Amino acid sequence: MNSRFVPDAAAESDPLRQTQTAAVVTASYAPDFERCRLLCETMDRQVSGVAHHYILVEHRDVALFRQLETGSRSIVAERDLLPRWLRVVDDPASLFRRRVWLSLKTQPLRGWHVQQLRRIAVAAHAKEDVLVFCDSDVAFVKPFDLSAFWRDGKARLFRRDDVLSGEGHEEHRIWSRNAGSALGIDKSRVSTHDYISTLIAWRRQTVTAMCERIEKAHGRNWVEVVGSKRKFSECMIYGRYVDEVLEGAGHFHGSEEFCRVHWTGEALSDDEFRRFVAAMAPQQVAIGMQSFIGTDIGRIRRLIG
């Protein structure tokens, strides 16, 4: 596989079109299969403007996820996205319960690292103009049209301004610094913005141009560069690229979150779940129950109908 990105220069230089095609991208794995099934069901009921839905999984999970394929939903194997030199094995350090991705060119990587790499790499695989990223533990509970991510020929870049300048957020600051390093941005330039959220959008051609920038800055494959550190965020890399390299070209900023996420804590009871949904902000159309918390998928399915 040729993993090197070459952006469509002619398309990049054309005036931005007012009408864009949008795809939803979900990175998942076998333990989240039933959650991903629920995501697909609620997407099909509630979400409009979806040209295609790409589900990105490790090769050994492809057969399981094929159950979710339709004419507008496809399963994409990791080996079709990432270089073959990045090899996955069962990790003896975890008594073979977890997986680890190894190579001579990157740090040892875990599944959450590689899911981020897949999200970047899918830009070379997809054909749609806008990629909307949605985790597999999300469920839509209200109608939503993907045109919300496009305005006046520009894509919506999620950004929370200046939050990294306050107390806490040390891990996010590390991710931001490493994003700047990957992009070849001068170390003296520190970003205080946070670009991480669930249900966000990127311009596909911007992603391919970003990968080319990383490769030119370092003389190596972008996967090598990003994977050379274990603390990275694909959202930080994209956000800093747009704001500091492109100076915002092709994008507008939005700080409202479309998905309400239960990030930490205990699994919710029925009453707690109902209160969680009732407390959604007006613009929020989906809920996310972090899978590691252990909220029963049957309960979620029953309570959202």
N, C-alpha and C positions, 0 to 999 in steps of 0.2 A: 504494500500500500504506500502511495506517496502522500505523506501527511503534511507536506509543505503547503502553505496557503498562498494562493495567488489571487488577489481580489480582482474583480471585474472593473478595470479602470474606467472604461467608458460609462458603465452604470454609475460608478461613484461620482463622476463629474457631471452627469445629467442633473437637471433640476429635480428635486424630490417630487415624486408623484403624489397626488392627493389621495388616490385609492391604492391601498396596499393589501397584499395577501398576508394572512397571519396563521402561524402554526403554534400549537401547544406542545411543549417539550417536557417530558417527565422522566427523570432518572429513578430507577427502582431496583428491587432485588427480591428474591423468593420469599423471605419472611414478611414482606409487605404486599404480597400478591392480592390478598383479599381487600386490603385498603385501596390498592390500585384499581381493583375491579369496581369498588364503590365510586372512586373518582370518575372512572369512565362512565358509569351509569348516570351520575349526577351531571357530568359535562354534557352528555347526550340530551338530558332533559332541560338543562338550564342555560347552556352557553351557545351563543350564536356567533357567526363570523369566523368559524374555525375551518380553515382550508384543509388542515391535516393535524393529526396527533401522533407524535413520535414518542415511543416508550423505549428508553435506553437501558439495556441490561447486560450483565455478564453473559458470555456465550452459553454457559451451562444452564442459565435460566430462560433461554429463548423458548424452548419447547413448552414450558409452563405458561409463559405469557402469550404464546400464540393464541390461546383461548380468547384473548381480548381483541384480536385483530378484526378489522372491518375494512371496507373499501377506503375509508378515510382515516384509519388508524393502523400503524405498522409498528412492528417490534424491530429494533435495530440492535444488533450484537456489538458488543464492545470491540471485538477484533476488526470490525468494519470501520471503526472510528479512530482507534489509537494504534500507535506503532507496535509491531509484533515483538519488539525487544522488551516491552513491558509485560512481564509474565506474572500470572497469578497462581498462588499455591496455597494449600492449607497451612496455617501457621502452627508449627509445633509448640511455640511459646504459649499458645492458648489451648493446648491439648487438642489442636486441630478443629476447634469450634469456630474460629474466625479465619478470614482470608487476608493475605498480604500480597501486595503487588511489588515485584522486585525487578531491578535492572542495575546495570553498572553505570547508568546515566542519571539516576534519580535517587532520592532517599527512599527507604522502604515506605510504601504508601498503604493506607487503609481504604476501605470501601468508600467512606465519605470524601476522601481525597479524589479518588478515581471518578466518582459521580460528578464532581466539579469539572474534571478534565473532559468527560463525555459531553457535558453541556456546552463547553467551548467548541469541541471537535465537531459537534453535529452541524455547525454552520457550513462545513464543507460538504455535508451530506444532503441537507435540506434545500428546497427550492423557493420557499416562501420568503417574503420580504422582512417580516417581523417574527421573532421567536418569543413566545410567551412561556415563561418557566413556571411550572406548577408541580409541587411535590406530590408524591403518591399518597401521603396521609392527609390530603385535602379533600373536602367534599363541598360542592356548591349547593347552597340552600336558597338562592335567589336568582332570578334571570340576570344574565350578564352578556354584553356584547363586546367582542375584542376590539371594536373600534375605539373603546376608551383609551387604548394605548397609542392612538394616532391622532394628531391634531395639526392642521395647517401644513401638512407634508412633513411633520416631525414626529419622532417616536418619543414616548414618555420614559424618561429616566428617573427611576425612584431614587430620591436623595433626601436624607435628613440632615439639614445644615448644622454644622458646628457641634454636633453631639460628642465628637471625640475629644473636644477640648475640655470637657468636664470630668468629674470624678468617675472612676471606674473605666470600663471599656478598654482595658489594657490589651486584651487579646485582639480586639478590633483594630487597635492602633498598630499592633504587630502585623496584622494582615494588610493594613494600608501601607505600611512601610515596605513590606515585601512586594506589594503590587507595584509601588514606585520603582523598586529595584528591577523587577522583571521588565518593566516598560522602558528602562533606561532614563528615568526622570532623575534629575539632580537630587542627591540626598538632602540638600538643604531645603527642598520644597516639601513641606509636610502638609498633608490634607487633614482637615478636621471633619470631613463629611463622611456619613455612613450610607452605603448603597445596598445594604443587605436587607432583604425582605422576601416574603413568599408572594408569588403571583406578580412577577415583574416582566418587563419586555426589553429585548435588545434588537437592534437592526442587524440582520444577518451579515450584510456586507461590511458593516462596521466591525463585526467580530473577526472576519477574515483579514481585514486591514490591520486590526490589533495584533493578530498572530504574526503577520508579516513584520510589523514593527518590532515585536519581541525577537524574532529570528535575526533581523538585521542588526539590532542592538547588541546581540550576544554571539552571533555566528553559529548558533546551534538551533536544533529543533525546539519549538516553543514548549513542547511537553517536557523536555529536559530542563529548560529554564524554570518553568513553574514548579516542576516536581523536585527541583534541587533543594527546596525548603519544604518542611512539613506543615508550616503554618501559613496557609494562603487562603484567599477567598476569590473565587471567580467574579463575584459581584464587585469587589473592590478593584480588581484589575480592570474590568470593563468601565466602571464608573470613573476611575482616574484617567483612563485612556480618553474617554469622551470629554471630560471636563478640562484636562490639562494638556493633552496632545491635540485634540480636535477643537479645543476651546468651545465646546458645546455644540458644534455644528451638527445639524440633523436631529437635534433632540430638544425637548423641553422638560423641565423638572416638575416632579410631583412628589409630595411627602405623605399623602394620604394612603393608607394601606387598604387594599381590597380584601384581604383575608385576615380574620381574627384567629390567632394561634394560641393554643395552650402549650406553652414551651416547656414548663417544668412543673414539678409537684406531683401530686397523687392523681390516680385515675378518678374521673368525675363520676359522682352518682347520677341517677336520672334527674333529680331536682337541680343539682349543680350544673349539669349539662344544659338543661332548659334555661337556667339563669344566664349561662355563658352565651347561648345563642340570642337570648332576649337583649343582652347588653351590646350586641353588635352595633357599630357605628353605621349611620345611614348609607355610606358608600361601600360598606363591606358586604360582599356577596357570597363568601365562602368561609368555612371554618377549617382549621388545621389542628388535629390532635396528634402531637408528636408520638410516633409509634413506640418509642422506648418507654413512654410513661405507662403503657399497657391498658389504655382504655379499650374495652371490649368492642370489636368491630360490629358485632351483632347489636349491641346497645346503640351505637351510633346510627346504624342503618335503620333500626326501629324508631328512634327518636326523631330522625329527620324525615321519616316517611318514604 
